[in-house]
Amino acid sequence: MILHDVETFSKYEMEKLQLQRLQQTVERVYEKVPFYRGKLNERNVKPEHIRSLEDIRKLPFTTKKDLRDHYPFGLLAVDLREAVRIHASSGTSGKPTVVAYTKHDIENWSDIVARAIATAGGEPGKVLHNAYGYGLFTGGLGLHYGSERLGMVTVPVSGGNTDRQVTLIEDFRPEVICGTPSYVLNIAERMRELGKDPRQTSLKYGVFGAEPWSEEMRRTLEEAFAIKACDIYGLSEVIGPGVAMECHEAQDGLHIADDHFYVEVINPKTLEPVADGEEGELVFTSLTKEAFPVLRYRTGDIASITRERCKCGRTTTRMSRVKGRVDDMLIIRGVNVFPSEIEHYLLTVPELAPYYQIHLDRKGTLDVVELHVEVNEEFIGEISGDIKHERVMLLKKHIQHLLKNYCLVSMNVEIHTPKTLPRSEGKAIRIIDRRKEKAKI
């Protein structure tokens, strides 16, 4: 379902709207945000110098460090009394990044997410089961307000209490489920443990995000629930979920809300733009935000974009699935690899359950990488629970061979019995880095 005409604008119509809103945003931050005024003055750039979309390259980049350096409210473009809501990151690696919203920002965000849910298959009057966490994290409330704006019957379950999730899915008969792919997979696993078939629920569509996930994970989710699994993208620094959404018709790239965000893709080392279709770091400039506008925010997410019309009829820019984050990339004996690439091949192994962790450690002066996986119930039954069985050893060699041949990395593989690796109730923790712990000793 296409909610707004803007989703089918011509290139000329969209660029005209984007330029107008970009100029307004630059004027706003120059007048209201001392940080941006200082950065623009350093470059001898004034708002009137932005005459075309190409002039966006005259503007400074914004980084997460900038947000933390001005914690909590130093980058707001409004008096705090004009804001109606604050969200923040977890702050696990330092000060959290804080963002604020005016009433108009919340209305825009609700419209953006309503459009996203409709893109994924949601319809007014149907039931949406929201298993994203509520609170300072933008996922839960972002999807909640968008679902209500679309006219869906919204079930604000939040994350955790998996047995209750199962009961509510059975009783309320939702058509759409929202959550992190790793947690929704846990719901399917729990349903099977309770003797229920996840494929027999009322669910038809899934809106999954907040963590990188592979095409193989999509197939796993779709087979588990007999649904169409669609990717949603967003980050609190830009607005939250809804910045881009995959359509259920094509499932071929995420449609960016071009009327609210201008996207660039740059080489993260040179900071120069890369061609459409080429992977690089996503950079977003907000075009309509009042409380917390951002210029050229470096997301750290690796993806590519295309501007070709989609078969669903939308003409908006599409971004590829996020391959990983610049800071999540592993360098294993000189080879660069993202966890999502490892996941891609692990989920092709029929003996494995879709759970894994990568442990990083240090022995002496050398970094050591260990992959932890678990076998599924069917396989453990075939070998009578013997984790030292010859077939387990052959499976280990097969996994190592896959990673060596396709990811070009060598690592030790530890195989575990079913349901022994940690399960997530939110974002999955895929990397355990013990090197940082040892560095503190």
Backbone torsions as a table, in degrees:
resi	resn	phi	psi	omega
1	MET	NA	125.0	176.5
2	ILE	-95.3	115.8	-173.6
3	LEU	-82.1	-36.3	-171.3
4	HIS	-128.7	145.3	177.2
5	ASP	-58.1	-30.2	-175.9
6	VAL	-60.8	-22.4	179.9
7	GLU	-71.6	-14.3	179.5
8	THR	-121.3	20.4	177.9
9	PHE	-59.0	150.4	170.3
10	SER	-71.4	164.5	178.2
11	LYS	-57.9	-42.1	-179.6
12	TYR	-62.9	-45.9	-178.8
13	GLU	-62.7	-43.3	-177.5
14	MET	-68.0	-44.8	-178.0
15	GLU	-66.0	-33.7	176.4
16	LYS	-63.6	-44.3	179.4
17	LEU	-67.2	-42.7	-179.4
18	GLN	-62.1	-42.7	-179.7
19	LEU	-63.0	-45.4	179.2
20	GLN	-58.1	-45.3	-178.2
21	ARG	-73.4	-33.1	175.8
22	LEU	-63.5	-44.8	179.2
23	GLN	-60.7	-41.4	178.6
24	GLN	-64.7	-39.2	-179.9
25	THR	-65.8	-44.8	179.6
26	VAL	-62.7	-41.7	176.8
27	GLU	-60.1	-41.6	-176.9
28	ARG	-64.1	-49.4	-176.6
29	VAL	-70.5	-32.1	178.7
30	TYR	-64.7	-38.6	-178.3
31	GLU	-80.6	-36.2	-167.6
32	LYS	-105.3	-21.0	-172.0
33	VAL	-120.0	105.3	-178.1
34	PRO	-54.5	-36.8	179.4
35	PHE	-57.7	-49.7	-178.0
36	TYR	-70.5	-37.9	178.2
37	ARG	-59.2	-42.6	178.6
38	GLY	-64.2	-43.7	179.8
39	LYS	-63.5	-42.2	179.9
40	LEU	-67.6	-39.8	178.2
41	ASN	-64.0	-36.1	176.8
42	GLU	-59.3	-31.4	-179.2
43	ARG	-95.2	3.2	-176.1
44	ASN	56.7	39.5	179.6
45	VAL	-110.6	128.3	175.2
46	LYS	-113.8	158.0	-178.8
47	PRO	-52.9	-35.8	-177.8
48	GLU	-69.6	-10.3	178.1
49	HIS	-79.4	-10.6	-179.8
50	ILE	-89.8	94.7	-175.5
51	ARG	-110.3	-12.9	179.4
52	SER	-148.1	165.2	178.7
53	LEU	-64.6	-29.3	177.9
54	GLU	-63.7	-23.9	-180.0
55	ASP	-69.6	-7.0	177.2
56	ILE	-59.9	-25.1	179.6
57	ARG	-69.1	-14.0	175.1
58	LYS	-76.1	-16.0	-174.4
59	LEU	-84.7	152.8	179.7
60	PRO	-75.7	154.6	170.5
61	PHE	-77.1	154.7	171.9
62	THR	-118.2	138.2	-179.3
63	THR	-122.4	166.9	177.0
64	LYS	-61.1	-33.3	178.0
65	LYS	-61.0	-38.6	177.9
66	ASP	-60.2	-41.1	179.9
67	LEU	-65.8	-41.0	-179.4
68	ARG	-71.1	-36.3	179.4
69	ASP	-64.9	-24.6	-178.2
70	HIS	-110.0	23.4	177.9
71	TYR	-61.9	139.6	-3.5
72	PRO	-94.9	-29.8	-168.6
73	PHE	-121.3	18.0	-173.1
74	GLY	-69.6	-15.6	-178.4
75	LEU	-107.0	7.7	179.0
76	LEU	-70.3	142.6	179.2
77	ALA	-101.8	8.9	176.8
78	VAL	-134.5	159.2	168.7
79	ASP	-64.4	141.1	-176.1
80	LEU	-55.6	-27.4	180.0
81	ARG	-67.0	-17.7	178.5
82	GLU	-86.0	-12.1	-179.8
83	ALA	-83.7	150.2	177.6
84	VAL	-115.6	-11.0	-179.5
85	ARG	-155.8	149.7	175.1
86	ILE	-126.8	135.7	170.1
87	HIS	-122.0	162.4	-179.9
88	ALA	-154.8	156.4	174.2
89	SER	-76.4	175.0	-177.0
90	SER	-70.0	-27.3	-179.5
91	GLY	72.7	23.0	-176.8
92	THR	-67.8	-23.7	180.0
93	SER	-109.8	26.7	-179.3
94	GLY	138.3	-156.5	177.7
95	LYS	-60.9	139.9	176.5
96	PRO	-69.6	156.8	172.0
97	THR	-91.4	128.1	-173.2
98	VAL	-109.0	133.8	175.9
99	VAL	-129.0	152.1	-178.7
100	ALA	-128.9	160.7	-176.6
101	TYR	-137.2	136.8	168.4
102	THR	-85.1	173.4	177.1
103	LYS	-58.2	-40.7	179.8
104	HIS	-67.7	-36.2	176.2
105	ASP	-60.2	-43.7	-179.5
106	ILE	-64.0	-39.7	178.9
107	GLU	-64.8	-43.9	177.5
108	ASN	-62.2	-45.2	-179.0
109	TRP	-61.0	-42.5	178.5
110	SER	-60.6	-42.3	177.6
111	ASP	-62.6	-42.3	-178.7
112	ILE	-62.5	-45.1	-178.2
113	VAL	-72.5	-35.0	175.1
114	ALA	-58.9	-43.8	177.8
115	ARG	-61.3	-41.6	-179.2
116	ALA	-63.2	-45.7	-178.5
117	ILE	-64.0	-39.8	177.1
118	ALA	-63.8	-36.7	177.6
119	THR	-61.5	-34.1	-178.7
120	ALA	-84.8	-4.6	177.6
121	GLY	118.5	-5.2	179.8
122	GLY	-68.1	149.6	-179.3
123	GLU	-138.7	149.3	175.3
124	PRO	-56.1	140.8	177.4
125	GLY	88.8	-16.3	177.2
126	LYS	-85.7	167.1	-176.6
127	VAL	-99.4	135.4	178.1
128	LEU	-118.5	125.9	179.4
129	HIS	-97.7	111.1	-174.0
130	ASN	-102.0	101.7	-179.0
131	ALA	-100.3	14.2	171.1
132	TYR	-75.9	148.8	179.8
133	GLY	-68.4	138.6	175.8
134	TYR	-93.2	167.5	180.0
135	GLY	116.4	-144.9	-178.1
136	LEU	-68.0	-28.1	173.7
137	PHE	-62.0	134.2	-174.1
138	THR	-76.0	-15.9	-172.6
139	GLY	-59.7	-54.3	-174.5
140	GLY	-61.9	-56.0	-177.9
141	LEU	-68.5	-33.6	177.9
142	GLY	-59.9	-50.3	178.9
143	LEU	-67.7	-34.6	-178.7
144	HIS	-61.6	-52.7	-177.7
145	TYR	-65.7	-36.5	177.9
146	GLY	-66.4	-40.6	178.6
147	SER	-62.7	-45.0	178.3
148	GLU	-64.3	-39.3	179.0
149	ARG	-63.1	-35.9	177.8
150	LEU	-70.5	-21.4	-178.9
151	GLY	97.2	19.4	177.9
152	MET	-85.7	156.3	174.3
153	VAL	-82.8	110.5	-167.9
154	THR	-99.1	126.4	178.8
155	VAL	-105.9	105.0	-173.6
156	PRO	-84.3	68.1	-172.7
157	VAL	-72.1	-35.9	-172.6
158	SER	68.6	-173.0	-177.8
159	GLY	-90.4	164.9	176.3
160	GLY	85.7	-179.5	-178.6
161	ASN	49.0	61.6	-169.4
162	THR	-62.1	-35.3	178.2
163	ASP	-61.0	-38.7	178.4
164	ARG	-67.0	-37.0	176.5
165	GLN	-57.1	-45.9	-178.8
166	VAL	-60.8	-45.5	-178.9
167	THR	-61.3	-44.9	-177.1
168	LEU	-68.6	-35.0	176.3
169	ILE	-63.2	-41.3	179.0
170	GLU	-67.0	-43.3	-171.7
171	ASP	-81.9	-40.3	-174.9
172	PHE	-90.0	-14.4	176.2
173	ARG	52.1	59.7	177.6
174	PRO	-70.6	153.3	175.0
175	GLU	-96.2	-28.0	-177.3
176	VAL	-122.1	137.7	173.0
177	ILE	-121.7	138.3	-179.8
178	CYS	-122.8	137.9	178.0
179	GLY	170.2	178.3	173.1
180	THR	-71.7	143.6	-178.3
181	PRO	-59.0	-37.2	-178.3
182	SER	-65.8	-38.9	-179.3
183	TYR	-74.1	-40.2	179.6
184	VAL	-64.3	-32.3	174.1
185	LEU	-63.2	-35.7	176.2
186	ASN	-63.4	-36.2	178.3
187	ILE	-62.7	-42.9	178.3
188	ALA	-62.0	-42.7	179.8
189	GLU	-61.9	-42.8	-179.3
190	ARG	-66.3	-36.4	177.4
191	MET	-60.1	-43.4	179.8
192	ARG	-64.7	-39.3	178.3
193	GLU	-60.9	-31.8	-179.8
194	LEU	-86.3	5.4	178.2
195	GLY	80.1	21.5	-179.0
196	LYS	-110.4	154.0	-178.8
197	ASP	-103.4	111.0	-180.0
198	PRO	-59.6	-23.3	-178.7
199	ARG	-74.6	-12.9	-177.7
200	GLN	-98.5	9.7	178.6
201	THR	-78.5	177.9	178.4
202	SER	-81.2	-7.1	-173.5
203	LEU	-64.7	138.2	177.3
204	LYS	-122.3	-30.4	-175.5
205	TYR	-135.1	147.2	174.8
206	GLY	-124.6	137.0	176.7
207	VAL	-113.0	103.8	-170.3
208	PHE	-119.7	138.6	179.3
209	GLY	-172.0	-159.7	179.2
210	ALA	76.8	-2.1	174.7
211	GLU	-156.9	146.1	176.9
212	PRO	-62.5	139.3	176.8
213	TRP	-145.7	151.4	-170.3
214	SER	-95.9	170.7	175.3
215	GLU	-63.0	-32.9	178.3
216	GLU	-67.5	-37.0	175.5
217	MET	-65.0	-37.3	175.3
218	ARG	-57.8	-48.6	-178.9
219	ARG	-62.6	-38.1	178.9
220	THR	-62.6	-45.0	179.4
221	LEU	-66.4	-42.3	-178.1
222	GLU	-66.2	-38.5	178.0
223	GLU	-71.3	-35.1	-178.1
224	ALA	-65.4	-42.0	-173.4
225	PHE	-110.9	-5.2	-173.9
226	ALA	57.4	53.0	-178.3
227	ILE	-129.0	172.2	165.2
228	LYS	-95.3	121.2	-178.7
229	ALA	-100.9	120.8	-176.3
230	CYS	-120.5	146.3	-174.9
231	ASP	-92.8	131.2	173.7
232	ILE	-114.8	143.0	-178.0
233	TYR	-127.4	143.7	174.7
234	GLY	177.7	164.3	174.7
235	LEU	-150.2	146.2	-171.4
236	SER	-59.9	-33.8	-177.8
237	GLU	-62.3	-27.6	179.8
238	VAL	-93.6	-43.1	168.7
239	ILE	-175.0	-36.4	-174.0
240	GLY	132.5	-163.9	179.7
241	PRO	-61.6	148.6	178.0
242	GLY	112.1	-7.9	177.2
243	VAL	-56.1	-37.4	176.6
244	ALA	-149.9	151.4	-176.4
245	MET	-148.0	136.9	178.0
246	GLU	-80.7	138.9	177.3
247	CYS	-84.8	146.6	-178.2
248	HIS	-74.5	-20.8	-178.8
249	GLU	-70.6	-45.5	-174.4
250	ALA	-105.1	-34.1	-174.5
251	GLN	47.8	47.7	-174.3
252	ASP	-136.3	69.1	-178.7
253	GLY	100.2	152.7	-175.3
254	LEU	-100.0	128.2	-179.3
255	HIS	-76.2	119.8	179.9
256	ILE	-83.5	140.4	175.3
257	ALA	-75.8	78.6	-172.7
258	ASP	-59.1	-26.9	-178.3
259	ASP	-75.3	-12.3	179.3
260	HIS	-115.2	-18.5	-175.7
261	PHE	-141.5	135.6	174.1
262	TYR	-103.3	126.2	-175.1
263	VAL	-105.6	142.4	168.9
264	GLU	-130.9	158.3	172.2
265	VAL	-126.3	124.0	-176.0
266	ILE	-122.7	159.2	168.5
267	ASN	-74.2	119.1	-173.9
268	PRO	-65.1	-15.8	179.2
269	LYS	-92.3	-45.9	-177.7
270	THR	-90.3	-18.5	-176.5
271	LEU	67.2	13.7	178.0
272	GLU	-90.1	150.2	179.5
273	PRO	-66.1	149.2	175.0
274	VAL	-111.2	162.4	-176.6
275	ALA	-70.9	154.6	174.3
276	ASP	-55.6	136.6	-178.5
277	GLY	91.7	-11.5	-179.5
278	GLU	-98.4	138.6	-178.9
279	GLU	-73.2	144.8	176.3
280	GLY	-171.8	-167.5	-179.0
281	GLU	-88.2	130.5	178.1
282	LEU	-72.9	134.9	177.9
283	VAL	-128.4	127.9	-178.3
284	PHE	-121.8	138.8	170.2
285	THR	-114.7	126.4	177.6
286	SER	-75.7	144.6	-176.3
287	LEU	-113.9	-14.2	-174.6
288	THR	-131.8	-2.5	-175.4
289	LYS	-72.6	139.6	-179.3
290	GLU	-98.3	-52.9	-173.2
291	ALA	-74.0	-38.8	-172.3
292	PHE	-138.9	66.7	176.5
293	PRO	-71.9	147.4	178.0
294	VAL	-128.8	139.6	175.6
295	LEU	-103.7	123.0	171.4
296	ARG	48.5	57.3	-178.5
297	TYR	-76.0	122.2	178.7
298	ARG	-81.3	110.5	-173.1
299	THR	-77.8	-26.7	-172.3
300	GLY	82.4	-3.3	-178.7
301	ASP	-89.8	136.9	-177.9
302	ILE	-100.0	122.2	179.8
303	ALA	-161.8	-176.8	175.2
304	SER	-133.5	169.0	178.5
305	ILE	-130.8	156.4	172.7
306	THR	-137.7	150.1	-178.2
307	ARG	-114.2	18.2	179.1
308	GLU	-79.1	146.7	177.4
309	ARG	-62.2	138.2	179.3
310	CYS	-88.3	155.6	-179.7
311	LYS	-67.5	-14.3	176.5
312	CYS	-76.2	-9.7	178.4
313	GLY	103.9	-12.8	-179.6
314	ARG	-77.3	146.4	-179.0
315	THR	-110.2	3.6	-177.9
316	THR	-68.0	155.7	176.3
317	THR	-58.9	138.9	176.2
318	ARG	-113.7	140.0	173.7
319	MET	-108.8	149.8	176.4
320	SER	-71.4	169.0	171.1
321	ARG	-59.6	145.1	178.3
322	VAL	-68.1	123.2	-179.0
323	LYS	-75.4	-31.9	-178.8
324	GLY	165.8	-175.9	177.7
325	ARG	-106.4	148.5	179.3
326	VAL	-52.5	-42.7	-177.1
327	ASP	-84.3	-3.3	175.8
328	ASP	-96.1	-8.9	-177.5
329	MET	-65.9	130.5	178.4
330	LEU	-93.2	140.8	173.7
331	ILE	-114.4	105.0	-176.0
332	ILE	-110.5	106.9	-177.8
333	ARG	50.2	45.0	175.0
334	GLY	87.7	-3.4	-179.6
335	VAL	-103.7	130.5	178.4
336	ASN	-86.8	130.9	179.0
337	VAL	-151.1	140.9	176.2
338	PHE	-96.7	147.8	175.7
339	PRO	-53.3	-35.6	-179.5
340	SER	-64.0	-29.0	177.1
341	GLU	-70.4	-38.6	176.4
342	ILE	-64.8	-43.8	178.5
343	GLU	-57.7	-41.0	-178.3
344	HIS	-50.4	-44.9	-176.4
345	TYR	-85.8	-32.4	178.7
346	LEU	-60.7	-39.1	-176.1
347	LEU	-76.1	-1.4	173.3
348	THR	-90.1	-5.0	-177.8
349	VAL	-92.5	111.2	-171.8
350	PRO	-65.0	-22.9	-178.5
351	GLU	-78.1	-12.1	-173.7
352	LEU	-97.7	145.2	168.2
353	ALA	-80.4	157.5	-175.2
354	PRO	-82.4	49.6	179.1
355	TYR	-133.7	137.1	-179.5
356	TYR	-158.9	160.2	172.1
357	GLN	-142.1	148.2	176.6
358	ILE	-111.8	118.4	-179.4
359	HIS	-100.9	127.6	176.8
360	LEU	-108.4	130.1	-178.3
361	ASP	-140.6	173.1	178.0
362	ARG	-131.9	128.4	174.2
363	LYS	-118.7	109.6	-173.5
364	GLY	65.9	-119.9	179.4
365	THR	-102.8	3.1	-175.9
366	LEU	-104.8	140.1	172.4
367	ASP	-81.6	135.9	-179.7
368	VAL	-119.3	133.7	-178.9
369	VAL	-118.2	131.7	-178.4
370	GLU	-132.1	130.6	179.4
371	LEU	-101.4	125.7	178.5
372	HIS	-108.5	124.9	180.0
373	VAL	-131.9	165.9	174.4
374	GLU	-130.9	146.0	178.2
375	VAL	-82.8	161.2	-179.5
376	ASN	-89.5	170.9	-175.7
377	GLU	-61.4	-38.9	-177.8
378	GLU	-62.0	-45.0	-178.4
379	PHE	-67.5	-42.5	-177.6
380	ILE	-65.7	-29.6	176.2
381	GLY	-69.0	-38.0	-179.2
382	GLU	-64.1	-30.3	-178.0
383	ILE	-104.8	15.2	176.7
384	SER	55.9	35.6	174.6
385	GLY	76.2	5.6	-176.9
386	ASP	-84.7	97.8	-176.4
387	ILE	-70.8	-10.3	177.1
388	LYS	-101.7	12.4	-179.4
389	HIS	-60.8	151.8	179.7
390	GLU	-56.7	-35.8	-179.6
391	ARG	-66.0	-30.0	176.6
392	VAL	-68.1	-40.0	178.0
393	MET	-64.6	-40.1	177.5
394	LEU	-66.6	-37.3	177.5
395	LEU	-63.2	-42.5	178.5
396	LYS	-59.4	-44.8	179.0
397	LYS	-64.6	-37.3	179.1
398	HIS	-63.3	-43.4	179.4
399	ILE	-64.0	-44.0	179.1
400	GLN	-62.3	-38.6	178.4
401	HIS	-64.5	-43.1	177.7
402	LEU	-57.9	-49.9	-177.2
403	LEU	-65.2	-37.3	179.6
404	LYS	-68.7	-43.0	-175.7
405	ASN	-73.5	-39.3	-171.4
406	TYR	-107.1	-29.9	177.6
407	CYS	-103.7	-8.9	177.1
408	LEU	64.2	27.3	179.3
409	VAL	-123.7	148.8	175.3
410	SER	-113.9	133.0	178.2
411	MET	-155.3	154.8	175.1
412	ASN	-71.7	144.9	-179.8
413	VAL	-121.0	126.5	175.5
414	GLU	-108.7	125.2	-177.6
415	ILE	-104.9	130.2	-176.3
416	HIS	-115.2	160.6	176.3
417	THR	-73.7	163.8	-177.2
418	PRO	-57.4	142.9	172.5
419	LYS	64.7	30.0	178.5
420	THR	-105.9	-23.5	175.5
421	LEU	-78.1	150.6	-177.5
422	PRO	-60.8	142.7	174.2
423	ARG	-101.5	147.0	-177.1
424	SER	-101.3	144.0	171.0
425	GLU	-107.2	7.9	177.2
426	GLY	-152.8	-125.3	176.6
427	LYS	-73.8	133.1	179.7
428	ALA	-70.9	140.5	175.0
429	ILE	-96.0	103.1	-175.4
430	ARG	-93.1	-26.1	-174.9
431	ILE	-117.8	124.7	173.7
432	ILE	-110.8	110.2	-175.3
433	ASP	-104.6	99.5	179.7
434	ARG	-84.3	-6.7	178.9
435	ARG	-65.2	-35.0	-179.2
436	LYS	-67.2	-38.0	178.3
437	GLU	-63.1	-43.3	-178.0
438	LYS	-69.5	-29.0	-179.9
439	ALA	-66.9	-25.2	-178.0
440	LYS	-82.2	-17.7	-175.9
441	ILE	-73.7	NA	NA
